[in-house]
Amino acid sequence: MEEKITSMRNYFNSNITKGVSYRLKELERLREALTEYEQELLDALSVDLGKCNFEAYMTELGIVYQDLSHTIKQLKRWAKPKHVSASVINFPSSAKVYYEPKGIALIISPWNYPLQLTLMP
């Protein structure tokens, strides 16, 4: 496990994940994977949780697809540097806030909505 975490940290520290284009590409890849394995996911939700396809799609996949589309559409705007007031101590100066990934994360999700609660937050 430690080896995997080290590998993920090294990948993140390479700064490959910082660019907006990389993040957009990865979100598109996630959407494509969900689409490709949609029936298998619906079948697993049926077997594991007893959800019919309609319920599984409405409460899991459909919501995730919608959130992915919204994020893909807005990411460039969200990632733009934001001008903020600079401290008087640093006069004359300007300041910006840059929004970028913080690092790796462990996601622990409850069992009742496994796809939605794993992928959306």
Order of alpha helices (4+ residues) and beta strands (2+ residues): alpha-alpha-alpha-alpha-alpha-beta-beta-alpha
